[in-house]
Amino acid sequence: MDYVVIARKYRPQTFSDVVGQAAIARTLTNAISRERVAHGFLFTGPSGVGKTTMARILAKALACVDGPTATPCGVCDHCQGIADSRHPDVYEIDAATHNGVDAIRDLSENATFSPSMARYRIYILDEVHMLSNSAWNALLKLIEEPPAHVYFIFATTEVDKVPATVVNRCQRFDFRSIDLTDIVSRLQAICEQEAVSVDQGLLTRIARAASGGMREAQTVLDQLIAIAEGNPCEEDLNLLLGAARLQDIHQLVDHLLAGVHADALATCDRLCADGVAPITLMDQLIDHLRQLMLLNICGPEHPAVTRLGPVPQAMLEQQKTSNAEQVVKMCQLTLAARQAIKHGVEARLQLDMTMVRLAGLARMVDYESLMRRIQRLEKDAAASPS
């Protein structure tokens, strides 16, 4: 079976294909066009946002038969070899595995030799923060004064662990999390090419679950297509993510806003009995409350609201029965409860306690509202005749 997963099949092959990192792509493109390419690069940012992909494209731009060029052809032996991870002069090294001083010494010795096929030797070191101190020390001099034919591209998710002496000797590029709309657009394009029909609402949920990572979103989409019989539906995604239905989340928030403790706890019992983990339920609740908070403050057409996805009609109804202060406190309580679960507090107990507290907010008058009422009464009393 020669199946290629979506994340690899649709991996960007040129700078213009990379989604969500336009500033970095433009900077590298201009550097190549103006022949101002540094010998050391440090790509840092969250997982799955395009660091290794950008490193491969940069390697192709330097090694292409038409290069150095900002638009590698993608069909020459150099481009094909780099795309297939088999080019003899482009080394992709997992620094988490080869993190000792011996591996780095071998690399340093190898770097002194002229390239065998391309015009340069290019070293791509992924998860470079995992290198030991002695390994960094062995590499430092080579980074500071590399041979003319050697380029280093370091990628890391934890730049704070990279020695400052190395950071200072490289051009640093900070990759950011990819916007939800960009992820959804990319997933839609993939679905069209795969001849699969997936509702935009499901793609939005996938993008939000990926937390700004394109690779994670593509992996979930791949699994969703595999789990579905025919075109994927909401039940398929809920089964895949272990999540509650959106209607159930809306119903739960209705009970919380109305202050009905028993109904809120009953909904939680039913969802947990159906296999939804308490922390997953809290994550969904946080997502919902976040959008409801912004909806109360900004309105349904504001970019801060729309970038989180379409606003359901049920949420518009909830906006009429809630206020920003109340929803902010609900978010704070839910976030604190989620952190408590991550630190070892019994998950189901924490979930029940949180539901009771959230429902109780409906009967509480916040300090700001109370002060406004007092000031209004004082103003009315002062204005009325004695």
Residue pairs with C-beta under 8 A, 6 or more apart in sequence:
5 218
5 219
5 222
6 190
6 194
6 218
6 219
6 221
6 222
7 215
7 218
7 219
7 222
10 190
10 193
10 218
11 53
12 18
12 19
12 50
12 53
12 57
13 57
13 60
13 72
13 74
13 83
14 57
14 71
14 72
14 74
15 25
15 26
15 28
15 29
15 54
15 57
15 61
15 70
15 71
16 25
18 24
18 25
18 50
18 53
18 54
18 57
19 50
19 178
19 182
19 183
19 185
19 186
19 214
20 49
20 50
20 176
20 177
20 178
20 179
20 182
20 183
20 214
21 49
21 50
21 54
21 175
21 176
21 178
24 54
24 173
24 175
25 54
27 173
28 54
28 58
28 61
28 70
28 173
29 70
30 36
30 70
31 37
31 38
32 61
32 62
32 67
32 68
32 69
32 70
33 70
35 68
37 62
37 68
37 151
38 170
38 171
39 146
39 150
39 151
39 152
40 143
40 146
40 151
40 152
40 154
40 169
40 170
40 171
41 55
41 58
41 151
41 152
41 153
41 154
41 170
41 171
41 172
41 173
42 128
42 154
42 156
42 159
42 162
42 166
42 167
42 170
42 171
42 172
42 173
43 51
43 54
43 55
43 153
43 154
43 155
43 156
43 173
43 175
44 51
44 155
44 156
44 157
44 159
44 162
44 172
44 173
44 174
44 175
45 51
45 157
45 174
45 175
45 176
45 177
46 157
46 175
46 176
46 177
46 211
46 212
46 213
47 157
47 213
47 215
47 216
48 210
48 213
48 214
48 215
48 216
49 175
49 176
49 177
49 178
49 212
49 213
49 214
49 215
50 175
50 178
50 214
51 126
51 155
51 156
51 175
52 92
52 124
52 126
52 155
54 173
54 175
55 124
55 153
55 155
56 82
56 83
56 124
57 72
58 153
59 82
59 87
59 90
59 122
59 124
59 151
59 153
60 67
60 72
60 74
60 78
60 79
60 82
60 83
61 67
61 68
61 69
61 70
61 71
61 72
62 68
62 118
62 119
62 120
62 122
62 151
63 72
63 78
63 79
63 82
63 87
63 89
63 90
63 118
63 119
63 120
63 122
64 72
64 73
64 76
64 78
64 79
65 73
65 76
65 77
65 78
65 79
66 72
66 73
66 76
67 119
72 79
73 79
74 80
74 83
77 117
78 87
78 117
78 118
81 87
81 88
81 90
81 117
82 90
85 92
87 117
87 118
88 116
88 117
89 115
89 116
89 117
89 118
89 120
89 121
89 122
90 118
90 121
90 122
90 124
91 107
91 121
91 122
91 123
91 124
92 124
92 126
93 103
93 107
93 123
93 124
93 125
93 126
94 126
94 127
95 125
95 126
95 127
95 128
95 129
95 130
95 131
96 126
96 127
96 130
98 104
99 130
99 131
99 132
99 135
100 132
100 134
100 135
101 132
101 134
101 135
101 137
101 138
103 135
104 131
104 135
104 138
104 139
105 138
107 123
107 139
108 138
108 139
108 142
110 121
111 121
111 123
111 142
111 146
111 147
111 150
112 147
113 121
114 149
115 121
115 149
119 149
120 149
120 150
120 151
121 149
121 150
121 151
122 150
122 151
122 152
122 153
123 150
123 151
123 152
123 153
124 153
124 155
125 131
125 152
125 153
125 154
125 155
126 155
127 155
127 156
127 157
128 154
128 155
128 156
128 162
129 156
129 157
129 158
129 159
129 161
129 162
131 139
133 163
136 163
136 165
136 166
139 166
140 163
140 165
140 166
140 169
142 150
143 152
143 166
143 169
143 170
144 169
146 152
152 170
154 162
154 166
154 170
156 162
159 167
159 172
176 212
177 211
177 212
177 213
178 212
178 213
178 214
179 212
179 307
180 204
180 207
180 208
180 212
180 307
180 308
180 309
181 307
183 206
183 207
183 210
183 212
183 214
183 217
184 200
184 203
184 204
184 207
186 214
186 217
186 218
187 198
187 203
187 206
187 207
187 217
187 218
187 221
188 200
188 203
190 218
190 221
191 197
191 198
191 203
191 221
194 225
196 225
196 231
196 232
197 231
198 221
198 224
198 225
198 231
198 232
199 233
199 234
200 310
201 234
201 309
201 310
202 224
202 232
202 233
202 234
202 237
203 221
204 309
204 310
205 237
205 241
205 309
206 217
206 220
206 221
206 224
206 237
207 217
207 309
208 287
208 308
208 309
209 216
209 217
209 220
209 241
210 216
210 217
210 220
220 240
220 241
223 240
224 232
224 236
224 237
224 240
225 232
227 236
227 239
227 240
228 236
234 245
234 246
235 245
237 243
238 244
238 245
241 280
242 275
242 276
242 277
242 280
243 276
243 280
243 284
244 252
244 271
244 274
244 276
244 280
244 281
244 284
246 312
247 314
248 267
248 270
248 271
249 284
249 285
249 288
250 288
250 312
250 314
250 315
250 318
251 267
252 264
252 267
252 268
252 271
252 285
253 285
253 288
253 289
253 292
253 318
254 314
254 318
255 263
255 264
255 267
255 359
256 264
256 330
256 355
256 358
256 359
256 361
256 362
257 318
257 321
257 322
257 326
257 362
258 321
258 359
258 362
259 359
259 360
259 361
259 362
259 363
260 359
261 355
261 356
261 359
261 360
264 355
264 358
264 359
265 352
265 355
265 356
268 281
268 351
268 352
268 355
271 281
272 278
272 281
272 348
272 351
277 347
278 341
278 347
278 348
278 350
278 351
279 338
279 341
279 342
279 347
281 351
282 334
282 337
282 338
282 341
282 351
282 354
283 338
285 334
286 331
286 334
286 335
286 338
287 308
288 315
289 327
289 330
289 331
289 334
290 308
290 331
291 305
291 308
291 309
291 311
291 315
292 315
292 318
292 319
292 322
292 327
293 324
293 327
293 328
293 331
294 302
294 304
294 305
294 308
295 305
295 311
295 315
295 316
295 319
296 319
296 322
296 323
296 324
296 327
297 324
298 304
298 305
299 305
300 306
300 311
300 316
305 311
325 366
325 368
325 369
326 361
326 362
326 366
329 361
329 366
330 358
330 361
333 354
333 357
333 358
333 361
334 354
334 358
337 350
337 351
337 353
337 354
340 350
341 347
341 350
